[in-house]
Amino acid sequence: MGIVISKNNVPIRLPDERWFHITEEHSEMAGYYFEVLETIEEPEIIYEGKTGELLAVRNIEEGKYIVVIYRELSKEDGFVITAFITKQKNKLERRRKIWKR
């Protein structure tokens, strides 16, 4: 299980069960384990989700973005919900920005 610190100073867990879910649902993510963790620690931007989750976004190559959706349960604990790669950054930009580098 990987653990990183979010921009809100909250430890965010990536349990093996979640990583399995991510790679089963989004097979293109299989080689991006460390990038998922890095996106939480060093995002380019964080958007607000619809039900309290956060979306950390980082450019991984020209026109491709990794999106990590996670939840902060308290100041001491949070976890990754899912992650995926998208080229459609404009859809994310409709959301409210929480943090920007």
Sequence and secondary structure as in RCSB ss.txt:
>XXXX:A:sequence
MGIVISKNNVPIRLPDERWFHITEEHSEMAGYYFEVLETIEEPEIIYEGKTGELLAVRNIEEGKYIVVIYRELSK
EDGFVITAFITKQKNKLERRRKIWKR
>XXXX:A:secstr
 EEEE TTS EEEE HHHHHHHHHH GGGTT HHHHHHHHHS SEEEE TTS EEEEEEEETTEEEEEEEEE SS
S EEEEEEEEES HHHHTTS EEEE 
